[in-house]
Amino acid sequence: MSDGRRASKARTTKETDISVRIDLDGAGGTVSATTGLPFFDHMLDQLGRHGGFSLEISAVGDLHVDGHHTVEDVGITVGECFREALGDKAGIRRFASGLYPLDEALVEVALDLSGRPFVAYDVPFGEVLPLGDPPFNPEMAEHFWSSFAISAGVTLHVRLREGRNTHHIVEASFKGVARCLRDAVRIEGGGVPSTKGAL
C-alpha cells in the first residue's frame, strides 16, 4: 500500500520473509532494522538516518546457508518500497552526487531517480574480511545496492576513491548513497523533472 510518500511491502519466499515500511518525509531518520546480521542492520541504520527516512525493516532468512538471500531480498523490498513511496516524482530534485569520507575511506556516489535502473559499482577490497557475528560478507554490499537500484528504478554509480579499512569503506558507501537519496528526493519544483513528462 502507499500513502503520500510512504509505502510498505512484504516479500516472502522459501528463503526469506521480509517486511519493510518507509516514509521519505519521516521523523529525522527513525530506523528499526532486524535482519539477523548485526553489521547489515548497522548499515541499514545508516541508510535511514543519513537519508532522512523513517525506515522499518524486519527480515528472517536462511542464515544457516549464508547471508546472501537475506541481503538480496532486503535490497529488493526496500527498493520496491522506495519506488512506490516516490509516486509520480513530481517536484523532486532527481539528481545528486558527492564525495563522502569516513576516516581514511573516501567514496564517490552519483545517482539519478530516472526510472532506468543501472549500477556501476567499483569498490574493491584489498582483503575481504567478514564483519560482525553472524558474519556479513562485505562483497554483499554491491549485491544490496544492485538489488535496491534495479527494484527502485535508480541509476547508481558508486566508486571507491581511497580506503583500506573494510568497515570504513562499506559504511562510507552506505552513508554516501543515503545522503544522495536524501538530496534527490527533495521537493524543489512543481512538475516532473524530465523532458518526457514522466519518470
N, C-alpha and C positions, 0 to 999 in steps of 0.2 A: 504494500500500500504506500501511497505517497500523500503528503500534506504540506503544501508550500515547498520549502527547501529542506524537507525532512523525508526520510524513507526508511523502511525496514524490510528485511528479507530473511528467509530461511532457506537453507540448502542441505538436503540430506541425501547421502549416497551410501553404498556399502562400506565406504572407507571413513566418512566423516559426517558429523551432524553440526551444522554451523548456523548461528543466528547473529544478525547484525542490525543495529539501528544507528542512523546518522542524522545529525542536524547541522547543516552547513553554517547556520547562524546561531549556533549553540552558545551555552554559557561559558565562554572563555576556555574551551578545550577540556571539558569534563569527560574523562575517559575511564572506561572499565574494560579490561581485556583479560580473558582467561582462556588460554589455548592448551595448557599443559606443557608449554615451552616457555619458561620464565624469561629468557632473553628476548624471544619473539614478542612476548607481552610488553616488555620494556620498549621495544621498537614501535609497537602499535600505539603505546602511550605517547611516544614522540610524535607520531603521525597526527593524533588527535590534538594534542596540546599545542604543537607548533603550527598545525593547520588551522587552529581556532575553531575546531569542530567539537560538538558533543558526539561521542562515539562509544557504542556498547558492542562488544564482541564476545561471544561465547562459542567455544569450539571443543568438540570431543572427537578425537581422531585415532587412527591406528598407530599410535606412537610406538607400539611394540615392533612395528616394521621399521619406521623411521619417521621423521617429521615432514617428509615431502608432501604427502596428501593433505595434511593439515594446513601447511603454509600455502599450498596452491589453492585450496578451496576457500581459505580465508581471503586470499587475494581476489579470487573471482567474485565472492559475495560482497566484499567491500566495494569493489569496482562497480558491480551492478547497482548497489545502493547509491553510490556516488552519482552515477549517471542518472538514475531516477530522480534523485533529490535536485539535480540541476534543472530538470524540466526542459523548457524550450531555450534556456540560456539567455533570455532577453536581458540586455544591460550588463552582462558580465565583462570583465576586463579581457578574458580569454587567454592571453599570453602571459608568461612570467619566466624569469631566468635569474640566475645569480651564482655567486661563489660562496660556499659555506664551509667554514673551518671548524674543526674540533681538535684542539691541540695541534699535533703535527700533521693531521689529516686535513686535506682540502678537496672538496668535491664540487664539481660544476654541474648545475642542473638547468635544463631549459624544457619548457613544456607548452603545449597548445591544446586547449579543450576543443579540438577540431571535430570530434566525431569520427576521426580517421585514426584507428589505433596503429601505432608504430613505436617500437622500442629500440633505441641504440644504447647499450649498456656496456661500458668499458671500465670495469672496476676490478682490476687484478689484485690477487693476494700473493705475497711472497711465499707464505706458508699458510695453508688452510687450517685454522685452529678452531675446533668446536667450542661454542660459547654456551655456558650455562649447564644445568643439570635438571632434566634430561637435555642432552646437547642439541643446540641449534647449529646446523651447518651454515657458515656464512655465505657459501655459494648459493644457498636458497634465497638470499635477498634478491638476486636477479630474477629468480622464478616468481617471487612475490610480485615484484614490480611489473613483470611481463603479464602475469595473470590479471593484475589490477588494471593496467593500461588497456589491455585488449577488451576487458569487460566494461570499462568506463568510457572507451572511445577516446583515449588520450594519446597524443603524440608526445613521447617522453624520451629525453636524452639525459643520461647520467654518465659522467666521466670523472675518474679519479685523477686529480692533478698532483697531489702529494699524499704520502701516508705510509706508515709502517705498522701501526697497531691495528689489529683486526677489528677489535671492538670500536675503536675510534672511526675507522673507515666506514663500517656498516652504519653506525649511529649518525655520522655526518650525512650519509646519503638519505637516511630517513628524515632527518631534520630539514635537509635541503629540499627534498620533494615536498614535504609538508608546507614549508614556507612558500614555495612556488604555487602550490594548490591554493593556499590562503589568498595570495595575490590574484590568481587567475579567476577565482570565483567571485571576487569583489564586484559589487554592482556599482558601475560608474556611468552608465548611459541608459537609454530607453529602448533601443532596438537590439536585434540580434547582430552581433559583430561579425558579419560576413556579407560579402557582395552577393552570395547566393540567396540570402534571406533566411537561411536555416543552417543549423549546425547539427 
